[in-house]
Amino acid sequence: MAIIGTLPNTISNGQAVDATPVMADFNYIVNQVNANAAPLGTLTAPTGTRMLFQQATAPLGWTTDASITDHTLQLATSGLVFSIGNGYSSMFSAQWATDGHALTTAELAVHNHDVIDPTHSHSSPPHQHGSASGFNFYTATPTGGATTNFAGGANNINLENLTSPIGVTVSAGPTNISIQNNGSGNAHSHTKTFNSNFAQALVAVKA
């Protein structure tokens, strides 16, 4: 947009005129500049323009929007101004707890349980077994028929046939052992504190 616009008088090169049209053009320029130009050191924009300023106060011609304080900045495709949730300082400067969560089996670290139950062996010392004492002998015929009785007579014939020494060993194999567990499986939470650095800014509106 032009600040000065079209002068009221057009003076051609070499044209002889008095001071009246010249002063009229000059005064017109002065009035246009005063009406449309901004003083040096000021920021101009259409009325109602909103801008973010990272400084202590709004510039000349701008008014701080005091309704927006303790907010974070969200960039969006639409120019919405809204407030929702907690203030920035209360969320990032104070402690707050996360939602509770109970660990599942799938979330546990990979681990194992080593239980060694060795084979148990119990042995008795070697010992022998013999036949009983008596008066008679009984033998079998070679064909497997009836036995023949050989009487012992007046004297006892005591024979004791001893077997070879035998050792008895009892073995017990590994046993399945159940490992007792402990714990509640209840949900737990963690307390967080975000003491992050930040730069303060203000939103101002062009008057």
Order of alpha helices (4+ residues) and beta strands (2+ residues): alpha-beta-beta-alpha-beta-beta-beta-beta-beta-beta-beta
